[in-house]
Amino acid sequence: MLQEAMEVFRQMLQEKGDRLVLDKYVPKDGTYRIIKLTEDSYKIEKTLDIRYDRKNDEIIGKTDSIYDQVCYMDYYSKLLEMNKPIDAKKIIHSNNYLSLWMKKDSIKEQKLTEEILDSYYETLKNPEIKYAKKTKAKVLYEATEEELGKPNIQLIEKIRKYVADKDIWEDLNFDQKDYIKIFFVLDNWKETQALYQCEGSRYLYPNIFNNNDFNEVESGNILGLPNDNMGMNAKKPYLANKTRKVAVPYLLDKNEAILQAKLFDYLMGFASKGKVNIYINSDYLWFRGYSNTEEPQGMRNGYFLRLKKGKEVEIHQGDIISDYNTKLSPPFCLKNGIGIPDKTLEKYDIQYNTFYDKLWKMKGVIDQTFFENKLSNNFFTEAKDIPITDGVLKRTLLESRDRLFAWFYKGCDENIAAFLDKISIDLIINSIGNGRVFLAQRQFNLRWSLIDYFNKDRGMELKMENVRKQLREKMDLKDEWEFMSGEEFGYAAGQMVSYLISRSKANNKPSSLVNPYLNAKNHEVVRKRLLQLYKKYNYDISHYPDNRAEQIFTHIMSYIPKENEVLNKEMIAAGFTASSLIYVKKNQEGGEKL
């Protein structure tokens, strides 16, 4: 997938040049000072604080007229990584003599010494010293110097003397834990640009590969292991493929390695702003980045990359996007199949019979109702860092997030209906066990709406409506009647458990009392446990022929399941959470949940 992304990026770079990368570039938080050099003087021209405000997704300082120039100089002055510094002490973090970077506490704590400064500029005057002891690195630098020429010794000495003699930190505050970056510029900006690019390249070319010890020469070209998302460590021999003649994963020539490095710089611009879901369109040549809470737009076919920002940008996933459509056709309708009373819906401002025509809206409903808004921000969070104390909810989230991410972000909906069927009933039973009946009711509504959406032949809403209607009508019959299905038996059993618990005089009536019925193996176990509950609370049940509770109880106890009939625990849970039909007056809709 990286190669496909590189090909798209190559064409974009050919069209727009390095401006493509620079427009996405986000400098690190800190204070940026520009010092102008002339023939015989120096001048602090500008001091600018730059911060990325993640909350508002904006760069403080970006509106300043000099911001684009700062980005240019910053980009060409950065180290590839801290293991490849110019300053061996790693106090100075810049790569050329035109810039001087460090953490502010290095100044405050006086870590930056004259010795470190002298060594820094001496290395930049004579770069061959840095590479002299490593033959393969030396070859790369010699080729670099042949292309770029030798460093400007006179200018280096001029800057070095100024840094030593002048107070370049004048009027700066070093209390913050971020960067201070000094940039030297010439009178002419074009000359300054060329000089920064040249000296940035002088550092980049010999250091572009992960480790020059792996370099190979083929047809006169030097091939090496690229540095991005790659590690080959002598202390970790298992990283090498010992069964191959060349043990490293792959080799690139210098130009390809530089292209890949620019691609990762480009991706870092997205990741720095939290845009970690990258969509790549190879037909129209664009990259688009979205955060976990932003809906992807305009992507049908192409490539997907999932990023993580660490010390470098890391690619954690790559996939092909095929026929990804964020519009739902037909729209999804969320219905009130469990029958939550209208007065309750009004109290909580919950809308049913609402149509959603976007996959992203369905994602929001699933996250809110099944996962209590814990899913969207925890797709890739380490399990130990997920702020969920409910064990079942956390386990279900961990089991579900990969499948749901693939559906919401990449359009991979294979077997998603069966998967949602499974996890939703687990979550509903867990909600009931935790005493959260209202949440379980809403989860039932979403579950059945999803089943109806993906399986047009299931008709869950109509089935539940018929079961409830038939049971209510039978309760008032004076003639003999019987349950017509296992669904009706299960629903009635749930209603009866709810009713008997409501007769308890205890102040605390935990919904977990229904758990023995949800965990029952068969119909016989349900009847035995229900009989025990009936004996416990029948002192508060009036005995008369039209008593609905006794009517239901009698028919539950006499029900004979069909051969091989499986106990329908879902309907027990549904009957338990639904409003009580036993308390409904004749010719009155609805009921109450006690």
SELUMDO-864582 format. One record per residue (C-alpha): residue in three letters; chain; x, y, z. Coordinates in nm, 2 decimals. Layout:
ALA;A;X;Y;Z
...
This chain:
MET;A;0.00;0.00;0.00
LEU;A;0.29;0.23;0.07
GLN;A;0.41;0.19;-0.29
GLU;A;0.06;0.29;-0.43
ALA;A;0.06;0.59;-0.20
MET;A;0.40;0.69;-0.32
GLU;A;0.30;0.68;-0.69
VAL;A;0.01;0.91;-0.63
PHE;A;0.23;1.14;-0.42
ARG;A;0.50;1.14;-0.69
GLN;A;0.26;1.28;-0.94
MET;A;0.13;1.54;-0.70
LEU;A;0.49;1.64;-0.61
GLN;A;0.58;1.68;-0.98
GLU;A;0.29;1.91;-1.02
LYS;A;0.32;2.13;-0.71
GLY;A;0.68;2.08;-0.59
ASP;A;0.79;2.09;-0.23
ARG;A;0.51;2.35;-0.17
LEU;A;0.28;2.04;-0.15
VAL;A;0.46;1.93;0.17
LEU;A;0.52;2.27;0.31
ASP;A;0.15;2.36;0.29
LYS;A;0.07;2.08;0.53
TYR;A;0.38;2.13;0.75
VAL;A;0.31;2.21;1.11
PRO;A;0.61;2.35;1.30
LYS;A;0.66;2.23;1.66
ASP;A;0.54;2.46;1.94
GLY;A;0.80;2.72;2.03
THR;A;0.95;3.06;1.98
TYR;A;1.10;3.14;1.63
ARG;A;1.35;3.42;1.59
ILE;A;1.46;3.55;1.26
ILE;A;1.80;3.73;1.24
LYS;A;1.90;3.91;0.92
LEU;A;2.26;3.90;0.80
THR;A;2.40;4.18;0.59
GLU;A;2.76;4.25;0.48
ASP;A;2.85;4.43;0.80
SER;A;2.56;4.39;1.05
TYR;A;2.31;4.17;1.22
LYS;A;1.95;4.25;1.31
ILE;A;1.68;4.06;1.50
GLU;A;1.41;4.11;1.25
LYS;A;1.12;3.91;1.39
THR;A;1.03;3.69;1.69
LEU;A;0.72;3.48;1.65
ASP;A;0.55;3.23;1.89
ILE;A;0.39;2.94;1.71
ARG;A;0.15;2.70;1.88
TYR;A;-0.09;2.44;1.75
ASP;A;-0.43;2.48;1.92
ARG;A;-0.58;2.13;1.90
LYS;A;-0.91;2.22;2.05
ASN;A;-0.98;2.48;1.77
ASP;A;-0.77;2.30;1.51
GLU;A;-0.57;2.62;1.43
ILE;A;-0.21;2.72;1.43
ILE;A;-0.14;3.03;1.64
GLY;A;0.10;3.25;1.45
LYS;A;-0.01;3.12;1.10
THR;A;-0.15;3.46;1.01
ASP;A;0.18;3.63;1.05
SER;A;0.34;3.75;0.72
ILE;A;0.66;3.56;0.79
TYR;A;0.49;3.23;0.88
ASP;A;0.54;3.06;0.54
GLN;A;0.91;3.16;0.54
VAL;A;0.95;3.01;0.89
CYS;A;0.79;2.68;0.77
TYR;A;1.04;2.67;0.47
MET;A;1.34;2.72;0.69
ASP;A;1.21;2.49;0.96
TYR;A;1.14;2.21;0.72
TYR;A;1.49;2.22;0.57
SER;A;1.66;2.25;0.91
LYS;A;1.50;1.95;1.09
LEU;A;1.68;1.64;1.19
LEU;A;1.55;1.31;1.04
GLU;A;1.55;1.17;1.40
MET;A;1.74;1.23;1.72
ASN;A;1.97;0.94;1.65
LYS;A;2.11;1.13;1.35
PRO;A;2.22;1.46;1.50
ILE;A;2.49;1.70;1.40
ASP;A;2.55;1.77;1.77
ALA;A;2.67;1.45;1.92
LYS;A;2.54;1.57;2.27
LYS;A;2.19;1.61;2.12
ILE;A;2.14;1.95;2.28
ILE;A;2.12;2.12;1.94
HIS;A;1.84;1.98;1.72
SER;A;1.90;2.16;1.39
ASN;A;2.10;2.03;1.09
ASN;A;2.27;2.33;0.94
TYR;A;2.47;2.64;1.03
LEU;A;2.18;2.88;0.92
SER;A;1.97;2.75;1.21
LEU;A;2.01;2.69;1.58
TRP;A;1.74;2.49;1.77
MET;A;1.71;2.35;2.11
LYS;A;1.46;2.30;2.39
LYS;A;1.42;2.61;2.61
ASP;A;1.52;2.42;2.92
SER;A;1.86;2.36;2.76
ILE;A;1.92;2.74;2.78
LYS;A;1.76;2.77;3.12
GLU;A;1.96;2.49;3.27
GLN;A;2.28;2.60;3.09
LYS;A;2.32;2.27;2.90
LEU;A;2.42;2.46;2.59
THR;A;2.80;2.51;2.64
GLU;A;3.07;2.68;2.43
GLU;A;3.21;2.34;2.37
ILE;A;2.89;2.21;2.22
LEU;A;2.85;2.52;2.00
ASP;A;3.21;2.50;1.88
SER;A;3.17;2.13;1.80
TYR;A;2.84;2.20;1.61
TYR;A;2.99;2.46;1.38
GLU;A;3.32;2.27;1.34
THR;A;3.12;1.97;1.21
LEU;A;2.92;2.19;0.98
LYS;A;3.25;2.34;0.84
ASN;A;3.40;2.00;0.78
PRO;A;3.11;1.75;0.74
GLU;A;3.35;1.48;0.62
ILE;A;3.47;1.45;0.98
LYS;A;3.13;1.32;1.08
TYR;A;3.13;1.05;0.82
ALA;A;3.51;0.97;0.81
LYS;A;3.49;0.66;1.03
LYS;A;3.21;0.49;0.83
THR;A;3.31;0.39;0.48
LYS;A;2.96;0.36;0.33
ALA;A;2.84;0.69;0.49
LYS;A;3.16;0.86;0.36
VAL;A;3.09;0.75;0.01
LEU;A;2.74;0.90;0.04
TYR;A;2.88;1.23;0.17
GLU;A;3.14;1.25;-0.10
ALA;A;2.87;1.21;-0.37
THR;A;2.67;1.48;-0.19
GLU;A;2.96;1.72;-0.18
GLU;A;3.03;1.66;-0.54
GLU;A;2.66;1.76;-0.62
LEU;A;2.63;2.05;-0.37
GLY;A;2.98;2.18;-0.34
LYS;A;3.17;2.26;-0.01
PRO;A;3.01;2.45;0.28
ASN;A;3.05;2.83;0.29
ILE;A;3.32;2.84;0.55
GLN;A;3.32;3.22;0.56
LEU;A;2.95;3.24;0.63
ILE;A;2.97;2.97;0.89
GLU;A;3.24;3.16;1.08
LYS;A;3.04;3.48;1.06
ILE;A;2.73;3.32;1.22
ARG;A;2.95;3.13;1.47
LYS;A;3.11;3.46;1.58
TYR;A;2.78;3.63;1.61
VAL;A;2.63;3.35;1.82
ALA;A;2.94;3.36;2.05
ASP;A;2.96;3.74;2.09
LYS;A;2.59;3.85;2.08
ASP;A;2.29;3.79;2.31
ILE;A;2.08;3.60;2.06
TRP;A;1.84;3.50;2.34
GLU;A;1.76;3.87;2.42
ASP;A;1.41;3.92;2.58
LEU;A;1.31;3.56;2.55
ASN;A;1.11;3.36;2.81
PHE;A;1.25;3.01;2.88
ASP;A;0.99;2.89;3.13
GLN;A;0.79;2.70;2.87
LYS;A;0.88;2.35;2.78
ASP;A;0.90;2.39;2.41
TYR;A;1.15;2.50;2.15
ILE;A;1.36;2.81;2.08
LYS;A;1.46;2.82;1.71
ILE;A;1.70;3.08;1.56
PHE;A;1.71;3.13;1.19
PHE;A;1.96;3.34;0.99
VAL;A;1.85;3.49;0.67
LEU;A;2.01;3.70;0.39
ASP;A;1.88;4.02;0.24
ASN;A;1.74;3.83;-0.06
TRP;A;1.48;3.57;0.02
LYS;A;1.54;3.36;-0.29
GLU;A;1.91;3.33;-0.20
THR;A;1.81;3.24;0.15
GLN;A;1.57;2.97;0.02
ALA;A;1.84;2.82;-0.21
LEU;A;2.09;2.82;0.08
TYR;A;1.86;2.65;0.32
GLN;A;1.76;2.38;0.06
CYS;A;2.13;2.32;-0.02
GLU;A;2.24;2.29;0.34
GLY;A;1.93;2.08;0.44
SER;A;2.02;1.85;0.15
ARG;A;2.38;1.83;0.27
TYR;A;2.25;1.68;0.59
LEU;A;1.97;1.47;0.43
TYR;A;2.15;1.28;0.16
PRO;A;2.41;1.10;0.37
ASN;A;2.15;1.03;0.64
ILE;A;1.85;0.93;0.43
PHE;A;1.89;0.56;0.49
ASN;A;1.81;0.38;0.81
ASN;A;2.16;0.25;0.86
ASN;A;2.43;0.29;0.59
ASP;A;2.58;-0.04;0.69
PHE;A;2.30;-0.21;0.49
ASN;A;2.38;-0.01;0.17
GLU;A;2.45;-0.20;-0.15
VAL;A;2.59;-0.09;-0.48
GLU;A;2.40;-0.20;-0.79
SER;A;2.48;-0.08;-1.14
GLY;A;2.67;0.21;-0.99
ASN;A;2.37;0.32;-0.78
ILE;A;2.38;0.31;-0.40
LEU;A;2.07;0.13;-0.26
GLY;A;1.98;0.15;0.11
LEU;A;1.71;0.07;0.37
PRO;A;1.47;0.37;0.39
ASN;A;1.44;0.53;0.73
ASP;A;1.06;0.57;0.76
ASN;A;0.87;0.33;0.98
MET;A;1.17;0.10;0.97
GLY;A;1.41;-0.02;1.23
MET;A;1.71;-0.25;1.20
ASN;A;1.88;-0.28;1.54
ALA;A;2.19;-0.49;1.62
LYS;A;2.03;-0.56;1.96
LYS;A;1.72;-0.70;1.79
PRO;A;1.85;-0.96;1.54
TYR;A;1.50;-1.10;1.49
LEU;A;1.42;-0.79;1.27
ALA;A;1.64;-0.93;1.00
ASN;A;1.53;-1.19;0.76
LYS;A;1.82;-1.44;0.80
THR;A;1.69;-1.67;0.52
ARG;A;1.76;-1.41;0.25
LYS;A;2.09;-1.31;0.10
VAL;A;1.99;-0.95;0.18
ALA;A;1.85;-0.96;0.53
VAL;A;1.68;-0.62;0.52
PRO;A;1.31;-0.59;0.41
TYR;A;1.38;-0.38;0.10
LEU;A;1.62;-0.13;-0.06
LEU;A;1.57;0.19;-0.24
ASP;A;1.80;0.42;-0.43
LYS;A;1.86;0.77;-0.29
ASN;A;1.60;0.95;-0.50
GLU;A;1.33;0.70;-0.41
ALA;A;1.43;0.72;-0.04
ILE;A;1.40;1.10;-0.05
LEU;A;1.06;1.07;-0.22
GLN;A;0.94;0.84;0.06
ALA;A;1.08;1.07;0.33
LYS;A;0.88;1.36;0.17
LEU;A;0.57;1.14;0.17
PHE;A;0.61;1.08;0.54
ASP;A;0.67;1.45;0.60
TYR;A;0.35;1.52;0.41
LEU;A;0.16;1.26;0.62
MET;A;0.30;1.41;0.94
GLY;A;0.13;1.73;0.85
PHE;A;-0.20;1.54;0.87
ALA;A;-0.12;1.35;1.18
SER;A;0.00;1.66;1.36
LYS;A;-0.35;1.79;1.34
GLY;A;-0.52;1.47;1.44
LYS;A;-0.62;1.38;1.08
VAL;A;-0.51;1.02;1.11
ASN;A;-0.75;0.86;0.86
ILE;A;-0.60;0.92;0.52
TYR;A;-0.79;0.86;0.19
ILE;A;-0.60;0.86;-0.13
ASN;A;-0.76;0.91;-0.47
SER;A;-0.54;0.79;-0.76
ASP;A;-0.77;0.92;-1.03
TYR;A;-0.80;1.28;-0.92
LEU;A;-0.46;1.28;-0.73
TRP;A;-0.55;1.39;-0.38
PHE;A;-0.49;1.29;-0.02
ARG;A;-0.75;1.38;0.24
GLY;A;-0.72;1.34;0.61
TYR;A;-1.00;1.31;0.87
SER;A;-1.00;1.27;1.25
ASN;A;-1.20;0.99;1.41
THR;A;-1.50;1.21;1.45
GLU;A;-1.50;1.36;1.10
GLU;A;-1.70;1.21;0.82
PRO;A;-1.50;1.11;0.50
GLN;A;-1.62;1.30;0.19
GLY;A;-1.60;1.22;-0.18
MET;A;-1.42;0.89;-0.16
ARG;A;-1.55;0.59;-0.36
ASN;A;-1.24;0.40;-0.47
GLY;A;-0.87;0.44;-0.38
TYR;A;-0.65;0.37;-0.08
PHE;A;-0.67;0.41;0.29
LEU;A;-0.39;0.47;0.55
ARG;A;-0.44;0.48;0.92
LEU;A;-0.17;0.70;1.09
LYS;A;-0.04;0.74;1.44
LYS;A;0.18;1.03;1.55
GLY;A;0.47;0.93;1.76
LYS;A;0.83;1.05;1.74
GLU;A;0.76;1.00;1.37
VAL;A;0.44;0.94;1.18
GLU;A;0.36;0.57;1.18
ILE;A;0.14;0.39;0.93
HIS;A;-0.06;0.13;1.13
GLN;A;-0.30;0.02;0.86
GLY;A;-0.32;0.02;0.48
ASP;A;-0.61;-0.10;0.27
ILE;A;-0.78;-0.07;-0.07
ILE;A;-1.11;0.12;-0.08
SER;A;-1.36;-0.02;-0.32
ASP;A;-1.71;0.11;-0.37
TYR;A;-1.72;0.30;-0.04
ASN;A;-2.05;0.48;-0.02
THR;A;-2.13;0.69;0.29
LYS;A;-2.48;0.74;0.17
LEU;A;-2.73;0.47;0.29
SER;A;-2.97;0.34;0.03
PRO;A;-3.23;0.28;0.14
PRO;A;-3.22;0.51;0.45
PHE;A;-3.20;0.35;0.79
CYS;A;-3.51;0.40;1.01
LEU;A;-3.48;0.39;1.39
LYS;A;-3.81;0.26;1.53
ASN;A;-3.96;0.22;1.87
GLY;A;-4.02;-0.16;1.86
ILE;A;-4.00;-0.21;2.24
GLY;A;-4.28;0.04;2.29
ILE;A;-4.12;0.31;2.51
PRO;A;-4.42;0.53;2.62
ASP;A;-4.45;0.87;2.45
LYS;A;-4.42;1.06;2.78
THR;A;-4.08;0.90;2.85
LEU;A;-3.96;0.99;2.50
GLU;A;-4.07;1.35;2.55
LYS;A;-3.89;1.36;2.88
TYR;A;-3.56;1.26;2.73
ASP;A;-3.61;1.43;2.39
ILE;A;-3.56;1.10;2.20
GLN;A;-3.69;1.08;1.85
TYR;A;-3.81;0.76;1.68
ASN;A;-3.93;0.68;1.33
THR;A;-3.64;0.89;1.22
PHE;A;-3.46;0.82;0.89
TYR;A;-3.08;0.84;0.85
ASP;A;-2.94;0.85;0.50
LYS;A;-2.57;0.86;0.60
LEU;A;-2.35;0.58;0.73
TRP;A;-2.19;0.83;0.96
LYS;A;-2.53;0.90;1.12
MET;A;-2.58;0.53;1.18
LYS;A;-2.23;0.52;1.33
GLY;A;-2.33;0.79;1.58
VAL;A;-2.65;0.61;1.68
ILE;A;-2.46;0.28;1.73
ASP;A;-2.18;0.45;1.92
GLN;A;-2.43;0.63;2.15
THR;A;-2.67;0.35;2.21
PHE;A;-2.46;0.04;2.22
PHE;A;-2.12;0.18;2.34
GLU;A;-2.23;0.49;2.53
ASN;A;-2.02;0.72;2.32
LYS;A;-1.70;0.52;2.40
LEU;A;-1.63;0.38;2.05
SER;A;-1.53;0.67;1.82
ASN;A;-1.24;0.78;2.04
ASN;A;-1.11;0.43;2.12
PHE;A;-1.08;0.25;1.79
PHE;A;-0.71;0.23;1.84
THR;A;-0.66;0.31;2.21
GLU;A;-0.45;0.06;2.41
ALA;A;-0.69;-0.17;2.60
LYS;A;-0.54;-0.06;2.94
ASP;A;-0.61;0.30;2.86
ILE;A;-0.97;0.27;2.76
PRO;A;-1.18;0.45;3.03
ILE;A;-1.45;0.19;3.08
THR;A;-1.51;0.01;3.41
ASP;A;-1.79;-0.21;3.28
GLY;A;-1.62;-0.54;3.19
VAL;A;-1.88;-0.66;2.93
LEU;A;-1.89;-0.32;2.76
LYS;A;-1.51;-0.30;2.74
ARG;A;-1.48;-0.66;2.61
THR;A;-1.75;-0.60;2.35
LEU;A;-1.58;-0.28;2.23
LEU;A;-1.24;-0.45;2.20
GLU;A;-1.40;-0.74;2.01
SER;A;-1.60;-0.51;1.78
ARG;A;-1.39;-0.21;1.70
ASP;A;-1.18;-0.35;1.42
ARG;A;-1.50;-0.48;1.24
LEU;A;-1.69;-0.16;1.30
PHE;A;-1.39;0.06;1.19
ALA;A;-1.37;-0.13;0.87
TRP;A;-1.74;-0.08;0.81
PHE;A;-1.76;0.29;0.90
TYR;A;-1.43;0.41;0.75
LYS;A;-1.37;0.17;0.46
GLY;A;-1.72;0.04;0.37
CYS;A;-1.63;-0.32;0.45
ASP;A;-1.98;-0.45;0.56
GLU;A;-1.93;-0.82;0.50
ASN;A;-2.13;-1.02;0.77
ILE;A;-2.18;-0.70;0.96
ALA;A;-2.55;-0.78;1.01
ALA;A;-2.48;-1.11;1.19
PHE;A;-2.20;-0.95;1.39
LEU;A;-2.43;-0.67;1.52
ASP;A;-2.70;-0.93;1.59
LYS;A;-2.45;-1.11;1.82
ILE;A;-2.30;-0.82;2.01
SER;A;-2.62;-0.63;2.06
ILE;A;-2.79;-0.90;2.26
ASP;A;-2.49;-0.93;2.48
LEU;A;-2.49;-0.56;2.55
ILE;A;-2.87;-0.56;2.62
ILE;A;-2.84;-0.84;2.87
ASN;A;-2.55;-0.66;3.03
SER;A;-2.75;-0.34;3.06
ILE;A;-3.04;-0.53;3.22
GLY;A;-2.81;-0.70;3.47
ASN;A;-2.67;-0.35;3.56
GLY;A;-3.01;-0.22;3.63
ARG;A;-3.02;0.01;3.33
VAL;A;-3.35;-0.09;3.19
PHE;A;-3.41;0.23;2.99
LEU;A;-3.08;0.19;2.81
ALA;A;-3.17;-0.18;2.74
GLN;A;-3.50;-0.06;2.59
ARG;A;-3.32;0.18;2.35
GLN;A;-3.07;-0.09;2.27
PHE;A;-3.35;-0.33;2.18
ASN;A;-3.50;-0.06;1.95
LEU;A;-3.17;-0.02;1.77
ARG;A;-3.11;-0.39;1.75
TRP;A;-3.44;-0.46;1.60
SER;A;-3.42;-0.16;1.36
LEU;A;-3.08;-0.29;1.24
ILE;A;-3.21;-0.64;1.20
ASP;A;-3.50;-0.51;0.99
TYR;A;-3.26;-0.29;0.79
PHE;A;-3.02;-0.57;0.69
ASN;A;-3.28;-0.85;0.68
LYS;A;-3.60;-0.74;0.51
ASP;A;-3.76;-1.08;0.58
ARG;A;-3.71;-1.07;0.96
GLY;A;-3.98;-0.81;1.03
MET;A;-3.87;-0.76;1.39
GLU;A;-4.08;-0.45;1.45
LEU;A;-4.40;-0.61;1.32
LYS;A;-4.32;-0.94;1.50
MET;A;-4.28;-0.75;1.84
GLU;A;-4.60;-0.55;1.77
ASN;A;-4.79;-0.87;1.70
VAL;A;-4.65;-1.06;2.00
ARG;A;-4.74;-0.77;2.24
LYS;A;-5.08;-0.72;2.08
GLN;A;-5.17;-1.09;2.09
LEU;A;-5.06;-1.13;2.45
ARG;A;-5.26;-0.82;2.56
GLU;A;-5.57;-0.95;2.38
LYS;A;-5.54;-1.30;2.54
MET;A;-5.51;-1.15;2.89
ASP;A;-5.86;-1.03;2.88
LEU;A;-6.01;-1.34;2.72
LYS;A;-6.25;-1.55;2.94
ASP;A;-6.22;-1.84;2.71
GLU;A;-5.92;-2.08;2.71
TRP;A;-5.62;-1.98;2.51
GLU;A;-5.26;-2.08;2.47
PHE;A;-4.92;-1.93;2.36
MET;A;-4.89;-1.96;1.98
SER;A;-4.51;-1.95;1.97
GLY;A;-4.19;-1.96;2.17
GLU;A;-4.15;-1.58;2.12
GLU;A;-4.48;-1.52;2.29
PHE;A;-4.39;-1.75;2.58
GLY;A;-4.06;-1.58;2.63
TYR;A;-4.21;-1.23;2.62
ALA;A;-4.48;-1.34;2.87
ALA;A;-4.22;-1.49;3.10
GLY;A;-4.02;-1.16;3.09
GLN;A;-4.34;-0.96;3.17
MET;A;-4.42;-1.20;3.46
VAL;A;-4.07;-1.17;3.61
SER;A;-4.10;-0.79;3.59
TYR;A;-4.44;-0.79;3.75
LEU;A;-4.34;-1.02;4.04
ILE;A;-4.04;-0.81;4.12
SER;A;-4.26;-0.50;4.12
ARG;A;-4.47;-0.66;4.41
SER;A;-4.16;-0.67;4.63
LYS;A;-4.17;-0.44;4.93
ALA;A;-3.80;-0.39;4.93
ASN;A;-3.66;-0.04;4.86
ASN;A;-3.41;-0.18;4.61
LYS;A;-3.54;-0.39;4.32
PRO;A;-3.23;-0.47;4.11
SER;A;-3.29;-0.57;3.75
SER;A;-3.03;-0.83;3.79
LEU;A;-3.31;-1.05;3.95
VAL;A;-3.40;-1.14;3.59
ASN;A;-3.05;-1.29;3.52
PRO;A;-3.14;-1.64;3.64
TYR;A;-3.41;-1.65;3.36
LEU;A;-3.17;-1.51;3.10
ASN;A;-2.92;-1.77;3.20
ALA;A;-3.17;-2.06;3.20
LYS;A;-3.09;-2.36;2.98
ASN;A;-3.45;-2.44;2.88
HIS;A;-3.82;-2.37;2.94
GLU;A;-3.84;-2.61;3.24
VAL;A;-3.58;-2.41;3.43
VAL;A;-3.76;-2.09;3.36
ARG;A;-4.09;-2.24;3.50
LYS;A;-3.92;-2.37;3.81
ARG;A;-3.75;-2.04;3.89
LEU;A;-4.07;-1.85;3.81
LEU;A;-4.26;-2.07;4.05
GLN;A;-4.01;-1.99;4.32
LEU;A;-4.05;-1.62;4.26
TYR;A;-4.43;-1.65;4.25
LYS;A;-4.43;-1.82;4.59
LYS;A;-4.21;-1.54;4.73
TYR;A;-4.44;-1.26;4.63
ASN;A;-4.79;-1.41;4.58
TYR;A;-4.89;-1.28;4.92
ASP;A;-4.94;-0.94;4.74
ILE;A;-5.14;-1.08;4.44
SER;A;-5.52;-1.07;4.46
HIS;A;-5.69;-1.40;4.36
TYR;A;-5.98;-1.34;4.13
PRO;A;-6.08;-1.49;3.79
ASP;A;-5.98;-1.19;3.58
ASN;A;-5.64;-1.13;3.74
ARG;A;-5.41;-1.09;3.45
ALA;A;-5.10;-1.18;3.64
GLU;A;-5.25;-1.52;3.74
GLN;A;-5.37;-1.57;3.38
ILE;A;-5.02;-1.53;3.24
PHE;A;-4.86;-1.73;3.52
THR;A;-5.10;-2.02;3.47
HIS;A;-5.04;-2.03;3.10
ILE;A;-4.66;-2.01;3.14
MET;A;-4.67;-2.30;3.38
SER;A;-4.88;-2.51;3.14
TYR;A;-4.68;-2.43;2.82
ILE;A;-4.53;-2.73;2.64
PRO;A;-4.26;-2.63;2.40
LYS;A;-4.24;-2.79;2.06
GLU;A;-3.98;-3.06;1.99
ASN;A;-3.63;-2.91;1.98
GLU;A;-3.76;-2.56;2.06
VAL;A;-3.49;-2.34;2.19
LEU;A;-3.57;-2.11;2.48
ASN;A;-3.59;-1.75;2.34
LYS;A;-3.39;-1.55;2.59
GLU;A;-3.41;-1.24;2.38
MET;A;-3.79;-1.24;2.42
ILE;A;-3.76;-1.29;2.79
ALA;A;-3.53;-0.98;2.81
ALA;A;-3.77;-0.79;2.58
GLY;A;-4.07;-0.88;2.79
PHE;A;-3.89;-0.78;3.11
THR;A;-3.78;-0.44;2.97
ALA;A;-4.10;-0.35;2.79
SER;A;-4.38;-0.15;2.97
SER;A;-4.60;-0.38;3.17
LEU;A;-4.92;-0.51;3.00
ILE;A;-5.05;-0.65;3.33
TYR;A;-5.10;-0.30;3.46
VAL;A;-5.27;-0.17;3.15
LYS;A;-5.63;-0.09;3.19
LYS;A;-5.88;-0.22;2.93
ASN;A;-5.90;-0.01;2.62
GLN;A;-5.58;0.18;2.72
GLU;A;-5.26;0.18;2.52
GLY;A;-4.92;0.14;2.68
GLY;A;-4.84;0.05;3.04
GLU;A;-4.59;0.13;3.30
LYS;A;-4.25;0.00;3.40
LEU;A;-4.21;-0.03;3.77
